[in-house]
């Protein structure tokens, strides 16, 4: 039985650490400097995430035998390093996206390293995928991740700096709960902690002394969401269709930017964005919750002993 109090403590700790570290980095100095806020976003999210994991004693460990270990030891630090470079060197923008392209391409191979999908764990040629299949699958996963990441960054540039934050928080929460319900507790827990860190940093950014800057939570948010979904699918029972729906859900925030709805007031468009993302996510979570109860009832084996058989003994 999950410890809901401990889960809540992990999420709250992630939110508080992310918020206070963002403010601590962004605040010093008489003159507000945008690079401080950009750096505060990245450091706050990273520290908040690790703090939340520490509540469940999910420490980075080496060697990294499991997918979540490789995320904490390799993939997340790599993402943080790239986003720190992007925060400190904002121009030219193509440099940051070139580095992000490398992270997107490396994410799936890192998480699936030495798994039954790519390694001969049961003998020669026992891997589930051939070399060609592995390349095609990894390319497709990287392309999907980078496409969603880029479209959300474009949405931010078109609307407001924090427009993608609520959608990422909602999606990370839904992904975490769904992965838990499909059998991978610690994989789903990463989604809840990620949501807490992004929510805490977003709220703190309103009090930051520098104007907001674009996209410096998207890197950690997208790589974290991708990790939760990939782990839930390949190492648990998360269906492909559900994983795809959860990955694409944040893109529903684009609908209020279509030519017709674009004429509405910004506050109305923001509310519509939230509802358009929240409704399908609730449906996905409820559908995942129903799965265990929808399993067909087992029929007794003809050799099973029932209470009636006991009654007939001795007659």
Buried (B, 14 or more C-beta within 10 A) or exposed (E): EEEEEEBEBBBBBBBBBBBBBBBBBBBEEEEEBBBBBBBBBBBBBBBBBBBBBBBBEBEBEEEBEBBBBBBBBBBBBBBBBBBBBBBEEBEEEEEBBEBBBEBBBBBBBBBBBEBBBBBEEEEEEEBEBEEEEBEEBBEEBBEBBBBBBBBBBBBBEEBBBBBBBBBBBBBBBBBBBBBBBBBBBBBBBBBBBBBBBBBBBBBBBEEBBBEBBBBBBBBBBBBBBBBBBBBBBBBBBBBEEBBEBBBBBBBBBBBBBEEEEEEEEEEEBBEBBBEBBBEBBEEBBEBBBEBEEEEEEEEEEEEEEEEEEEEEEEE
